[in-house]
Amino acid sequence: MQTKKAVLVVVALAGGRALGAQLWHDVNRYDVHGNECKLREMTGIKCSWLCVQSLDRCPTSLQPSCPSGQQFCADGQCHSECTDSVQAQNPCHCSRTGKKLPAQASLLVPCAASPSNITVREFHAWNSKADIRSACGAAVGVVDQAATVGVWGERWVGGGVTGVWAECPPAPAPNYRYDESYWVAAYAVNGALALMIGVWAAVKAVGERGVRKLSDKECEEDQAAEKDSTAEKGSTASVAEKDGAAEKDGAVDASMGDIRLRGYRSHVLGTACVWGIGVVGVLWMCFLGVWTADYYGALPGRRHGVAYSLSLNSDYLELATFLILWAICFVLLVALFMVKRRIRNYFRVQTAAGSGQYVCVERRLRSVKMLGDRSSWVQRRVNGVADALVAALGHDREYTTCAVRQTTQGRRFFTYQCTRYVYDARTQRYAPFAFSVGGSHAALVAQAGGLSTDEAARRLELVGPNFIAVHVAGVARAFAREFSSFFYIYQLIFLWAYYFYAYYQVGLVDTGVILVSAGIKVALRMQSERRLKRMAEQAETVDVLRDGRWARVSTVELVPGDVVGVAAGAHMSCDCVLLAGAAVMDESSLTGEPLPVRKIGLADSGSSGDTPYDDAGGGGKASTLYAGTVVAQTHGGRQAPDAQPSQSSAVALVRRTGTQSDKGQLVRQMLFPHPVRFVFDEQMRIVVAVLVAYCVFVAGWATYLYQGSSVAVAFYMLFLMSQACSPLLPASMVIGQSVAAARLRRKQIYCVDPQRIMTAGKVQVFCFDKTGTLTRPGLDFYGVQPCSISDGSAVMAPMVHSVDDAPLLLRMAVAACHAVTDLAGAPVGNPVDVEQFRASGARIEPHSPFVDTICLPHASHAPHTLHVVRRFEFAHARASMCVALLDAATQQLHVFVKGSFERIRAVCRPESLPADYDHVCAALAREGCY
């Protein structure tokens, strides 16, 4: 409320000041305090010609006197002969001829030349002409001037008036006849374009009869259809299609969100209109360039060296014409910018989405607002106005036009954001297809037989290739994309005014800065896109089980339901489920964790067949191979007809390919990110609003107070706005960001998007999820806490810091109750498991008929050989893991369970726990022990 009052007071004071100042604003009459200024003396004044109808009416001092042999002519000079050309120079005609010459002036002739050095003792600047006439009349001896001498155009000779002061009114400004060749060319070009657009509007209206209503109805039904549609589950059976029937086992992904689809087909007249608009826009800019060259007299040919040659040698007409051309170009560029997303489809004929040559994907943009919980009333109102303007211009939606193509089987599809949308004949709509390969462990294992070649081809046709194509624009296209933003349009149009109005030196410097900043921005963007292209595009060969036989197939041809062999060193190109065997995966490219992760097949996971498969946070994650990860090691056999010799390869089932995989979704988010708005981004709207208000305010004052021509006022306002909203503002921000990125690079901090540096500068609190990563990489083995039986009850024994000093059963548990595997002689797995295994001093045998074989050394006798018969992997849901261990020496089977303190307490009988179990465990937890 206080801010509102302050704004009102400032506006009131400014308005009062404007009205008060204007009351005594007569030039040189009143001072700033409203007192009338003292009169001053003015010297060197030249008098006008005194014109009469007969020379004998001239005052004595102005009676003409010519040398012998000469006569006084109508031009006020003495000549030997008064020719027609001399008579035409009559100063009493004020350069008027023909019908423009008043009848009263046609009879006037000048007296001798009036004095040219008159002094006015008391000069009234606000009434200067009357003072000059009075002084000149007194100097030449005019009697009763007010009654006998008039003014040209006001009082003529007659009725006591014997003479007229030839105070000629300004000559009429030159103007175009508008039949000049350049104006005729402008009429012809723009008229032809307007005619083409008018004809196209009629053709479009006829061609779209009934289509728009149907399309709008489909768009209204889309959301209701999405709620009621049920995805059909995928199966391994191949189902034949008849008469264009819908897929029976390919589930249409109904997650269309806010997407709307509209079909279009090209038309030769519409295409001609688009080219015509482009050509006319270029011609208008060329016309502006020609006018700029004419201002400096730089046009070639006969006009070279002649300034204002196109504007009839009138500087006023030159400036006024440039302003009009400048305004036309500015409006044209802004209009094209506002409709650039939809203008091409306007010049296409709208059709049903299923029958068009193109599909326009219309998606509502939902930006994520960060740090925007607290905002002032000014911010809320500015945001409301800005959002309403964005919605009115249609910039709250994204419009992407995709070409419709056909598969080899004649199925229509288009690709949007690297995802294939296939036309469904049943629903008569485009949608991305997805296949479900099963939701339980039993359903996944049941598909170990793979697909047939025909079924794989059909699925490939529906979901598209397992390849994310990243298009990197060329240099020319990248610069065109960069310069199509509004800020560059703003810079171009204002810098053109600099070039025209004798300010080209500054304009050239500004242009150089803008081009350098744009080049830096384009180079950084292309570098990031190339890096993303190398990361996203991946293709290699892999063993695939097709028709019961293993074959080498490109990963591009993989589809959900394929069974593949997982070999060491391979790069996963899709999300898979490990069916048999085990693998050690390097997931650092996805999670950032440098340590490899062990994966096990569903057959070894220990879960029942009807257990739901959950790869997000359940036990299924231990059997999921994610796209983008690298296979470090595999073991376990692939058993199938015509099995390849590499029996150490594991077997996996393809679940998701392309952009439906985890890597594909990550790449898609990087290629097509959701807009993010921070609170300081929205505060920039207030800054822009204040600058615009300042420009309007100062421009109004300039118009009100500037004592010059309208053209001068217009240029003053134009340069004022260009300084308030400087064209170099975006360029300076880019250069500042680039310098900041270079400074960070010297500190080994790399930033691929310099715009985020400003965002990082606003961060005040940074939360890390793993303090161990920041302090030291890895863990230390602290010891084990044995538990013994004394007098029939369990008691906690003292802490043992060396595993060799622990009881044998505890040593066996430490050596075998883990999920560590051997990779090139080094243990890999969970950091806790790795440190535990190292502390035991055991080793893993490379070849074992069991899950694992572990050799536990002993100081006094031969090593213990321990066979891991069954391992139940650690699951976050139950916070524990379990192994069944066979002691080769005693042939006894031991079961060891490892888990959190709370989990072990929950699975044990209360009477078997030591009395001080909770106290000891709490003390260890406070010390940071697992």
ZAMARGU-4260 file (C-alpha; in steps of 0.2 Angstrom, whole numbers, plus 5000, padded with zeros to 4 digits):
<rodrens>
0) 5000/5000/5000 | 5014/5012/5004 | 5022/5008/4987 | 5005/5013/4979 | 5005/5029/4988
5) 5022/5033/4983 | 5019/5030/4965 | 5004/5041/4965 | 5013/5055/4973 | 5027/5054/4960
10) 5015/5055/4946 | 5005/5069/4953 | 5021/5079/4956 | 5027/5076/4938 | 5010/5081/4931
15) 5009/5097/4941 | 5027/5101/4936 | 5023/5099/4918 | 5007/5110/4919 | 5016/5123/4930
20) 5031/5125/4919 | 5021/5127/4903 | 5012/5143/4909 | 5027/5154/4906 | 5036/5144/4893
25) 5036/5158/4880 | 5054/5158/4873 | 5065/5171/4881 | 5050/5180/4889 | 5050/5173/4907
30) 5063/5166/4918 | 5061/5150/4928 | 5053/5161/4942 | 5040/5168/4931 | 5047/5185/4930
35) 5047/5194/4913 | 5065/5195/4905 | 5073/5212/4902 | 5074/5217/4884 | 5090/5217/4874
40) 5097/5225/4859 | 5098/5215/4842 | 5110/5221/4828 | 5114/5215/4811 | 5096/5213/4805
45) 5092/5213/4787 | 5076/5221/4781 | 5064/5213/4769 | 5060/5220/4751 | 5047/5234/4751
50) 5035/5231/4736 | 5024/5244/4728 | 5013/5245/4713 | 5022/5260/4706 | 5040/5265/4709
55) 5035/5283/4713 | 5027/5276/4729 | 5044/5271/4736 | 5051/5281/4750 | 5064/5293/4745
60) 5078/5283/4753 | 5072/5268/4742 | 5070/5277/4726 | 5079/5267/4712 | 5094/5275/4704
65) 5104/5267/4690 | 5119/5272/4680 | 5118/5279/4663 | 5113/5266/4650 | 5105/5255/4663
70) 5087/5253/4669 | 5079/5247/4685 | 5071/5229/4683 | 5059/5219/4693 | 5073/5209/4701
75) 5078/5225/4711 | 5094/5227/4701 | 5100/5238/4687 | 5103/5230/4670 | 5106/5236/4653
80) 5090/5226/4648 | 5076/5219/4658 | 5074/5202/4649 | 5060/5190/4654 | 5072/5179/4664
85) 5077/5195/4674 | 5059/5200/4677 | 5055/5182/4683 | 5067/5185/4698 | 5054/5198/4706
90) 5057/5196/4725 | 5039/5202/4727 | 5032/5186/4719 | 5040/5176/4733 | 5045/5162/4721
95) 5027/5159/4716 | 5022/5157/4698 | 5006/5153/4688 | 4991/5149/4699 | 5001/5149/4715
100) 5005/5168/4713 | 4991/5179/4721 | 4983/5192/4709 | 4988/5206/4721 | 5006/5201/4721
105) 5007/5200/4702 | 5007/5219/4701 | 5020/5222/4714 | 5038/5228/4710 | 5052/5230/4722
110) 5059/5247/4728 | 5078/5248/4730 | 5086/5236/4742 | 5082/5239/4760 | 5095/5241/4773
115) 5104/5225/4778 | 5112/5231/4795 | 5098/5237/4806 | 5099/5238/4825 | 5083/5236/4836
120) 5086/5244/4853 | 5072/5235/4862 | 5070/5218/4854 | 5055/5207/4859 | 5059/5189/4855
125) 5041/5184/4856 | 5036/5197/4844 | 5052/5199/4833 | 5044/5202/4816 | 5034/5217/4822
130) 5050/5225/4830 | 5060/5222/4814 | 5046/5230/4803 | 5046/5245/4814 | 5064/5247/4814
135) 5066/5245/4795 | 5052/5257/4792 | 5060/5270/4803 | 5076/5267/4794 | 5069/5270/4776
140) 5058/5285/4781 | 5041/5276/4780 | 5028/5288/4788 | 5013/5280/4798 | 5019/5263/4794
145) 5004/5254/4803 | 4992/5262/4791 | 5002/5263/4775 | 5013/5247/4774 | 5006/5230/4775
150) 5013/5212/4775 | 5014/5200/4760 | 4999/5188/4761 | 4990/5198/4775 | 4987/5216/4769
155) 4989/5220/4751 | 4991/5237/4742 | 4974/5247/4742 | 4964/5257/4754 | 4978/5268/4761
160) 4991/5254/4760 | 5004/5260/4747 | 5017/5246/4750 | 5020/5228/4756 | 5034/5221/4766
165) 5039/5205/4756 | 5040/5194/4771 | 5038/5178/4760 | 5029/5163/4768 | 5040/5147/4768
170) 5039/5139/4751 | 5029/5123/4751 | 5039/5108/4755 | 5043/5096/4741 | 5032/5080/4741
175) 5031/5065/4730 | 5019/5063/4716 | 5019/5044/4720 | 5021/5040/4702 | 5040/5038/4704
180) 5047/5022/4698 | 5052/5015/4715 | 5035/5019/4722 | 5027/5010/4707 | 5038/4995/4710
185) 5033/4995/4729 | 5014/4996/4724 | 5016/4982/4711 | 5026/4970/4723 | 5015/4972/4738
190) 4999/4973/4728 | 5003/4956/4720 | 5007/4948/4737 | 4991/4955/4744 | 4981/4948/4729
195) 4990/4931/4732 | 4985/4931/4750 | 4967/4936/4747 | 4965/4922/4734 | 4973/4910/4746
200) 4961/4914/4760 | 4947/4910/4748 | 4955/4894/4742 | 4959/4889/4760 | 4941/4892/4766
205) 4934/4882/4752 | 4946/4867/4755 | 4944/4867/4774 | 4925/4866/4774 | 4919/4855/4788
210) 4937/4850/4793 | 4940/4863/4806 | 4924/4859/4816 | 4929/4840/4815 | 4947/4844/4821
215) 4941/4855/4835 | 4929/4841/4840 | 4943/4829/4840 | 4953/4840/4851 | 4939/4842/4863
220) 4937/4823/4864 | 4956/4819/4866 | 4956/4821/4885 | 4940/4811/4888 | 4947/4798/4876
225) 4963/4797/4886 | 4954/4794/4902 | 4943/4780/4895 | 4956/4771/4884 | 4964/4755/4891
230) 4981/4749/4885 | 4981/4732/4877 | 4994/4721/4885 | 5008/4714/4874 | 5010/4696/4871
235) 5023/4685/4863 | 5011/4678/4851 | 5010/4685/4833 | 4993/4691/4828 | 4989/4693/4810
240) 4981/4710/4805 | 4966/4710/4793 | 4958/4725/4784 | 4968/4738/4794 | 4962/4732/4811
245) 4970/4739/4826 | 4985/4730/4834 | 4979/4717/4846 | 4995/4715/4857 | 5003/4732/4854
250) 4997/4743/4867 | 4994/4761/4862 | 5002/4773/4874 | 4988/4784/4879 | 5000/4797/4888
255) 4997/4811/4876 | 4996/4824/4889 | 4992/4841/4883 | 4997/4836/4865 | 4984/4840/4851
260) 4987/4835/4833 | 4981/4843/4817 | 4984/4837/4799 | 4989/4848/4784 | 4993/4845/4766
265) 5003/4857/4755 | 4996/4868/4741 | 5006/4876/4727 | 4997/4893/4730 | 5001/4892/4749
270) 5019/4888/4746 | 5020/4903/4733 | 5013/4914/4746 | 5026/4909/4759 | 5040/4912/4747
275) 5031/4929/4742 | 5031/4934/4760 | 5049/4930/4762 | 5054/4939/4746 | 5044/4955/4750
280) 5052/4955/4768 | 5069/4955/4760 | 5064/4968/4747 | 5058/4980/4761 | 5075/4978/4770
285) 5084/4981/4754 | 5073/4997/4751 | 5078/5003/4768 | 5096/5000/4764 | 5094/5009/4747
290) 5087/5024/4757 | 5101/5023/4769 | 5114/5024/4755 | 5104/5039/4747 | 5106/5048/4764
295) 5125/5048/4761 | 5124/5050/4742 | 5131/5033/4740 | 5119/5026/4726 | 5128/5021/4710
300) 5125/5028/4693 | 5119/5046/4690 | 5114/5048/4708 | 5131/5044/4715 | 5137/5059/4726
305) 5120/5067/4727 | 5112/5066/4744 | 5093/5065/4745 | 5091/5061/4727 | 5077/5050/4730
310) 5068/5062/4741 | 5068/5077/4729 | 5084/5084/4737 | 5074/5087/4753 | 5082/5082/4769
315) 5065/5083/4779 | 5057/5072/4766 | 5072/5060/4767 | 5071/5058/4785 | 5052/5056/4786
320) 5052/5043/4772 | 5066/5033/4781 | 5055/5034/4797 | 5040/5027/4788 | 5051/5013/4780
325) 5059/5009/4797 | 5042/5008/4805 | 5035/4996/4791 | 5051/4985/4793 | 5049/4985/4811
330) 5031/4980/4811 | 5034/4967/4798 | 5048/4958/4807 | 5039/4959/4824 | 5023/4952/4816
335) 5033/4938/4807 | 5041/4934/4824 | 5025/4932/4833 | 5017/4921/4820 | 5033/4911/4814
340) 5027/4895/4823 | 5011/4895/4814 | 5012/4905/4798 | 5018/4890/4787 | 5003/4879/4792
345) 4991/4894/4788 | 4997/4892/4770 | 4993/4874/4770 | 4976/4866/4769 | 4970/4858/4785
350) 4964/4840/4784 | 4960/4826/4796 | 4976/4821/4805 | 4976/4804/4798 | 4976/4809/4780
355) 4987/4824/4780 | 5005/4826/4773 | 5010/4834/4789 | 5005/4834/4807 | 5006/4849/4818
360) 5009/4844/4836 | 5002/4857/4848 | 5008/4855/4866 | 5005/4867/4880 | 5021/4873/4888
365) 5020/4871/4907 | 5036/4880/4915 | 5043/4875/4931 | 5044/4890/4943 | 5058/4890/4955
370) 5060/4901/4971 | 5044/4910/4967 | 5034/4907/4983 | 5035/4925/4989 | 5031/4939/4976
375) 5025/4957/4978 | 5009/4964/4972 | 5019/4973/4958 | 5027/4956/4953 | 5010/4947/4953
380) 5002/4961/4942 | 5016/4961/4930 | 5016/4942/4928 | 4997/4943/4925 | 4999/4955/4911
385) 5014/4946/4904 | 5005/4929/4905 | 4989/4936/4897 | 5000/4943/4883 | 5009/4927/4880
390) 4993/4917/4879 | 4985/4930/4867 | 4999/4928/4855 | 4999/4909/4857 | 5016/4908/4864
395) 5010/4897/4878 | 5010/4883/4867 | 5023/4874/4856 | 5020/4871/4838 | 5030/4857/4829
400) 5026/4852/4811 | 5031/4834/4807 | 5031/4826/4790 | 5021/4810/4789 | 5030/4795/4782
405) 5025/4777/4778 | 5034/4761/4783 | 5037/4747/4770 | 5020/4739/4775 | 5011/4756/4771
410) 5008/4761/4789 | 5008/4780/4792 | 5019/4788/4806 | 5028/4803/4810 | 5042/4806/4823
415) 5040/4819/4836 | 5054/4822/4849 | 5063/4806/4844 | 5047/4796/4847 | 5038/4787/4833
420) 5019/4791/4833 | 5009/4778/4823 | 4992/4780/4815 | 4980/4768/4824 | 4966/4763/4812
425) 4954/4759/4826 | 4955/4775/4835 | 4959/4785/4819 | 4973/4794/4829 | 4991/4795/4830
430) 4999/4788/4846 | 5016/4781/4852 | 5015/4762/4853 | 5022/4752/4868 | 5024/4734/4872
435) 5022/4726/4889 | 5033/4711/4891 | 5026/4706/4908 | 5024/4712/4925 | 5030/4698/4936
440) 5045/4687/4937 | 5037/4672/4930 | 5030/4682/4915 | 5047/4688/4910 | 5056/4672/4912
445) 5042/4664/4901 | 5048/4674/4886 | 5066/4667/4886 | 5062/4659/4870 | 5063/4676/4860
450) 5053/4682/4846 | 5051/4676/4828 | 5058/4686/4814 | 5040/4692/4808 | 5035/4697/4825
455) 5051/4707/4828 | 5048/4716/4811 | 5030/4720/4816 | 5036/4727/4832 | 5050/4737/4824
460) 5037/4745/4813 | 5027/4750/4827 | 5040/4756/4840 | 5053/4762/4828 | 5072/4759/4828
465) 5081/4758/4844 | 5091/4773/4839 | 5090/4791/4845 | 5095/4802/4831 | 5101/4819/4837
470) 5102/4832/4823 | 5115/4845/4824 | 5112/4860/4813 | 5125/4867/4802 | 5134/4883/4804
475) 5122/4893/4793 | 5106/4885/4800 | 5113/4888/4818 | 5116/4906/4815 | 5098/4908/4807
480) 5090/4900/4822 | 5100/4911/4834 | 5096/4927/4824 | 5077/4923/4824 | 5075/4928/4842
485) 5066/4944/4846 | 5081/4952/4854 | 5091/4951/4837 | 5076/4959/4828 | 5076/4973/4841
490) 5095/4975/4839 | 5094/4975/4820 | 5080/4988/4818 | 5088/5000/4830 | 5105/4998/4823
495) 5099/5002/4806 | 5093/5019/4813 | 5111/5021/4819 | 5118/5018/4802 | 5106/5030/4794
500) 5107/5045/4805 | 5126/5048/4804 | 5129/5037/4818 | 5136/5022/4808 | 5153/5022/4818
505) 5144/5017/4834 | 5132/5005/4824 | 5147/4996/4817 | 5155/4994/4834 | 5139/4988/4841
510) 5136/4976/4826 | 5153/4969/4829 | 5150/4965/4847 | 5133/4957/4843 | 5141/4946/4830
515) 5155/4941/4842 | 5143/4937/4856 | 5131/4927/4844 | 5146/4917/4837 | 5151/4912/4855
520) 5134/4907/4859 | 5132/4897/4843 | 5149/4889/4846 | 5144/4883/4863 | 5127/4877/4858
525) 5134/4867/4844 | 5148/4860/4855 | 5135/4854/4867 | 5124/4847/4854 | 5139/4837/4846
530) 5143/4830/4863 | 5125/4825/4866 | 5125/4817/4849 | 5140/4806/4853 | 5132/4801/4869
535) 5114/4798/4862 | 5118/4789/4845 | 5124/4772/4848 | 5124/4757/4837 | 5133/4740/4837
540) 5130/4722/4834 | 5123/4710/4847 | 5118/4691/4848 | 5099/4690/4847 | 5088/4674/4849
545) 5076/4674/4834 | 5066/4659/4828 | 5075/4649/4841 | 5093/4653/4834 | 5106/4665/4839
550) 5110/4678/4826 | 5121/4694/4825 | 5109/4709/4824 | 5112/4727/4825 | 5106/4735/4841
555) 5096/4747/4830 | 5084/4733/4826 | 5081/4727/4844 | 5062/4728/4850 | 5054/4724/4866
560) 5053/4705/4869 | 5069/4701/4861 | 5081/4690/4870 | 5099/4695/4868 | 5116/4689/4874
565) 5125/4701/4886 | 5144/4700/4883 | 5158/4709/4893 | 5163/4726/4885 | 5146/4729/4877
570) 5137/4745/4879 | 5118/4743/4883 | 5107/4752/4870 | 5091/4747/4878 | 5083/4743/4895
575) 5084/4724/4898 | 5080/4712/4912 | 5094/4699/4916 | 5086/4682/4914 | 5100/4671/4917
580) 5118/4673/4923 | 5126/4688/4932 | 5134/4704/4926 | 5145/4718/4933 | 5139/4734/4926
585) 5147/4752/4925 | 5132/4764/4928 | 5143/4779/4931 | 5136/4787/4915 | 5119/4787/4923
590) 5121/4788/4941 | 5138/4796/4943 | 5144/4782/4954 | 5161/4776/4950 | 5160/4759/4957
595) 5153/4745/4947 | 5136/4737/4951 | 5133/4718/4952 | 5117/4712/4943 | 5109/4695/4944
600) 5097/4685/4934 | 5079/4683/4939 | 5082/4664/4941 | 5095/4668/4954 | 5086/4682/4963
605) 5077/4671/4975 | 5060/4679/4971 | 5044/4668/4968 | 5037/4668/4951 | 5022/4679/4954
610) 5033/4692/4962 | 5029/4709/4954 | 5043/4716/4944 | 5048/4733/4949 | 5064/4741/4942
615) 5062/4758/4951 | 5065/4754/4969 | 5060/4735/4972 | 5070/4719/4970 | 5069/4720/4951
620) 5082/4734/4951 | 5096/4721/4954 | 5091/4712/4938 | 5089/4727/4927 | 5102/4732/4914
625) 5099/4750/4910 | 5103/4758/4893 | 5119/4769/4893 | 5128/4757/4905 | 5143/4747/4901
630) 5145/4728/4904 | 5161/4726/4914 | 5160/4707/4917 | 5147/4693/4914 | 5146/4675/4919
635) 5133/4662/4918 | 5128/4652/4903 | 5117/4655/4888 | 5108/4639/4884 | 5098/4638/4868
640) 5098/4630/4851 | 5114/4634/4841 | 5121/4642/4856 | 5137/4653/4853 | 5153/4647/4860
645) 5154/4661/4872 | 5145/4652/4886 | 5150/4665/4899 | 5138/4677/4891 | 5122/4681/4901
650) 5105/4681/4894 | 5093/4697/4895 | 5076/4701/4889 | 5073/4718/4881 | 5060/4728/4890
655) 5061/4746/4883 | 5070/4754/4868 | 5073/4771/4860 | 5066/4785/4870 | 5056/4774/4882
660) 5072/4768/4890 | 5079/4777/4905 | 5093/4784/4894 | 5081/4789/4880 | 5071/4798/4893
665) 5086/4807/4899 | 5092/4812/4882 | 5074/4818/4877 | 5074/4829/4892 | 5091/4836/4887
670) 5085/4839/4869 | 5068/4845/4873 | 5069/4852/4891 | 5054/4860/4900 | 5055/4878/4902
675) 5061/4883/4920 | 5058/4900/4927 | 5067/4907/4942 | 5060/4921/4953 | 5074/4933/4947
680) 5069/4929/4929 | 5052/4935/4932 | 5059/4950/4941 | 5067/4955/4924 | 5049/4958/4918
685) 5048/4972/4931 | 5064/4979/4925 | 5058/4979/4907 | 5041/4987/4912 | 5050/5001/4921
690) 5061/5004/4906 | 5046/5004/4894 | 5037/5016/4906 | 5053/5027/4907 | 5054/5028/4888
695) 5036/5032/4886 | 5037/5046/4900 | 5053/5054/4893 | 5047/5052/4875 | 5031/5062/4880
700) 5041/5075/4888 | 5052/5077/4873 | 5037/5079/4862 | 5029/5091/4873 | 5045/5102/4876
705) 5055/5099/4860 | 5055/5115/4849 | 5059/5106/4833 | 5051/5097/4818 | 5041/5081/4820
710) 5055/5071/4812 | 5068/5078/4824 | 5056/5073/4838 | 5054/5056/4831 | 5072/5053/4830
715) 5075/5060/4847 | 5062/5047/4854 | 5070/5033/4844 | 5087/5036/4850 | 5081/5038/4868
720) 5072/5021/4868 | 5088/5013/4861 | 5098/5020/4875 | 5085/5015/4889 | 5084/4997/4882
725) 5101/4996/4874 | 5103/4984/4859 | 5119/4978/4867 | 5111/4972/4883 | 5109/4954/4877
730) 5126/4954/4870 | 5134/4961/4886 | 5125/4947/4895 | 5132/4933/4884 | 5150/4940/4885
735) 5149/4942/4903 | 5143/4924/4905 | 5157/4918/4893 | 5170/4927/4903 | 5163/4919/4919
740) 5163/4902/4911 | 5182/4905/4906 | 5186/4910/4924 | 5177/4894/4930 | 5187/4883/4918
745) 5203/4889/4925 | 5198/4882/4941 | 5193/4865/4933 | 5175/4869/4934 | 5166/4866/4917
750) 5149/4873/4912 | 5141/4869/4895 | 5127/4881/4897 | 5134/4898/4903 | 5116/4905/4906
755) 5115/4894/4921 | 5130/4903/4929 | 5118/4917/4934 | 5107/4904/4942 | 5121/4896/4951
760) 5126/4913/4958 | 5109/4914/4967 | 5111/4898/4976 | 5114/4901/4995 | 5112/4883/5002
765) 5118/4867/4993 | 5113/4850/5000 | 5123/4835/4997 | 5116/4817/4999 | 5132/4809/5002
770) 5145/4817/5014 | 5157/4802/5012 | 5159/4807/4994 | 5165/4824/4999 | 5176/4818/5014
775) 5185/4803/5008 | 5181/4790/4994 | 5178/4773/5003 | 5175/4765/5020 | 5186/4758/5033
780) 5183/4741/5042 | 5181/4745/5060 | 5178/4727/5067 | 5165/4714/5072 | 5155/4712/5087
785) 5153/4694/5092 | 5139/4687/5102 | 5141/4672/5113 | 5130/4661/5124 | 5133/4661/5143
790) 5123/4652/5155 | 5109/4649/5142 | 5107/4667/5137 | 5116/4678/5123 | 5128/4691/5128
795) 5138/4704/5118 | 5157/4699/5118 | 5170/4713/5116 | 5173/4721/5099 | 5185/4711/5088
800) 5195/4723/5076 | 5203/4709/5066 | 5192/4696/5058 | 5206/4682/5061 | 5202/4684/5079
805) 5184/4681/5077 | 5175/4664/5079 | 5175/4653/5064 | 5156/4654/5060 | 5158/4673/5061
810) 5173/4673/5050 | 5163/4662/5037 | 5148/4675/5038 | 5160/4689/5035 | 5168/4681/5020
815) 5153/4674/5012 | 5137/4685/5016 | 5139/4698/5003 | 5136/4701/4984 | 5154/4704/4979
820) 5161/4698/4963 | 5178/4697/4955 | 5183/4709/4941 | 5200/4706/4934 | 5207/4701/4951
825) 5198/4715/4960 | 5182/4714/4971 | 5168/4725/4965 | 5151/4728/4972 | 5143/4738/4986
830) 5157/4748/4995 | 5151/4740/5012 | 5152/4722/5005 | 5169/4726/4997 | 5177/4732/5013
835) 5169/4717/5022 | 5176/4705/5010 | 5193/4712/5010 | 5194/4712/5029 | 5190/4693/5029
840) 5206/4689/5019 | 5196/4677/5008 | 5196/4675/4989 | 5184/4671/4976 | 5187/4656/4964
845) 5186/4661/4946 | 5176/4645/4940 | 5163/4637/4951 | 5149/4626/4948 | 5140/4635/4962
850) 5134/4653/4963 | 5151/4657/4970 | 5166/4647/4978 | 5175/4656/4992 | 5192/4651/4999
855) 5194/4656/5018 | 5212/4656/5023 | 5217/4648/5040 | 5233/4651/5050 | 5235/4633/5057
860) 5227/4621/5044 | 5221/4621/5025 | 5209/4635/5019 | 5191/4633/5021 | 5181/4631/5005
865) 5164/4638/5005 | 5151/4636/4992 | 5137/4649/4990 | 5122/4638/4985 | 5109/4651/4985
870) 5110/4670/4987 | 5095/4681/4991 | 5101/4699/4985 | 5099/4714/4996 | 5083/4723/4994
875) 5079/4740/5001 | 5062/4735/5005 | 5067/4722/5017 | 5084/4730/5022 | 5093/4713/5022
880) 5101/4699/5012 | 5104/4681/5014 | 5115/4667/5008 | 5115/4648/5010 | 5133/4642/5012
885) 5140/4624/5010 | 5155/4620/5020 | 5165/4609/5009 | 5175/4602/5023 | 5160/4597/5035
890) 5147/4596/5021 | 5136/4607/5033 | 5124/4620/5026 | 5124/4637/5035 | 5112/4651/5032
895) 5118/4668/5036 | 5108/4684/5036 | 5115/4702/5035 | 5105/4718/5037 | 5102/4734/5047
900) 5101/4733/5066 | 5083/4736/5066 | 5079/4722/5053 | 5090/4709/5062 | 5080/4713/5078
905) 5064/4711/5069 | 5068/4694/5062 | 5075/4686/5078 | 5066/4679/5093 | 5066/4691/5107
910) 5073/4679/5120 | 5088/4675/5108 | 5094/4693/5108 | 5107/4700/5121 | 5099/4711/5134
915) 5111/4725/5129 | 5108/4723/5110 | 5099/4740/5108 | 5112/4749/5118 | 5127/4742/5109
920) 5119/4745/5092 | 5114/4763/5096 | 5132/4767/5101 | 5139/4759/5085 | 5126/4769/5075
925) 5131/4785/5083 | 5149/4782/5078 | 5144/4780/5060 | 5146/4761/5059 | 5135/4750/5048
</rodrens>
